[in-house]
């Protein structure tokens, strides 16, 4: 494993830990992602945007510390209003706190201006499916598949969601 290399720089180690943590999240392994994030924070304890995003995503996946996750996502949105991944996780957290209607309203607006982030469309599809709007759920999932080259979604998971739509 590359992370066991003794000549790996701190920046290199952080880079690989962040990527592995994101992969763990994609495959619904938030505990493993949290361990990698903890290692990152031992090396560099600054609250950089990608660290805030990663922590907010982990908490949302675990359905805990949602107020803190919301604060982190809002901080990210304020830092960069065009950060679609921040808006995406904000929508996920809003759904958990306020329900699908509030989250759908938020993500639909973001989806109008951002057309290139697969995870946003996967989450839109999830929310449409919860509302039994299968037509729009299917459209959103298909868009997520079209954009899946960005590495933010797991294609077989989306294909499974598509098959489950009635």
Rosetta blueprint (number, residue, H / E / L):
1 X L
2 X H
3 X H
4 X H
5 X L
6 X L
7 X L
8 X L
9 X L
10 X H
11 X H
12 X H
13 X H
14 X H
15 X H
16 X H
17 X H
18 X H
19 X H
20 X H
21 X H
22 X H
23 X H
24 X H
25 X H
26 X H
27 X L
28 X L
29 X L
30 X H
31 X H
32 X H
33 X H
34 X H
35 X H
36 X H
37 X H
38 X H
39 X H
40 X H
41 X H
42 X H
43 X H
44 X L
45 X L
46 X L
47 X L
48 X L
49 X H
50 X H
51 X H
52 X H
53 X H
54 X H
55 X H
56 X H
57 X H
58 X H
59 X H
60 X H
61 X H
62 X H
63 X L
64 X L
65 X L
66 X H
67 X H
68 X H
69 X H
70 X H
71 X H
72 X H
73 X H
74 X H
75 X H
76 X H
77 X H
78 X H
79 X H
80 X L
81 X L
82 X L
83 X L
84 X H
85 X H
86 X H
87 X H
88 X H
89 X H
90 X H
91 X H
92 X H
93 X H
94 X H
95 X H
96 X H
97 X H
98 X H
99 X L
100 X H
101 X H
102 X H
103 X H
104 X H
105 X H
106 X H
107 X H
108 X H
109 X H
110 X H
111 X H
112 X H
113 X H
114 X L
115 X L
116 X L
117 X L
118 X H
119 X H
120 X H
121 X H
122 X H
123 X H
124 X H
125 X H
126 X H
127 X H
128 X H
129 X H
130 X H
131 X L
132 X L
133 X L
134 X H
135 X H
136 X H
137 X H
138 X H
139 X H
140 X H
141 X H
142 X H
143 X H
144 X H
145 X H
146 X H
147 X L
148 X H
149 X H
150 X H
151 X L
152 X L
153 X L
154 X L
155 X H
156 X H
157 X H
158 X H
159 X H
160 X H
161 X H
162 X H
163 X H
164 X H
165 X L
166 X L
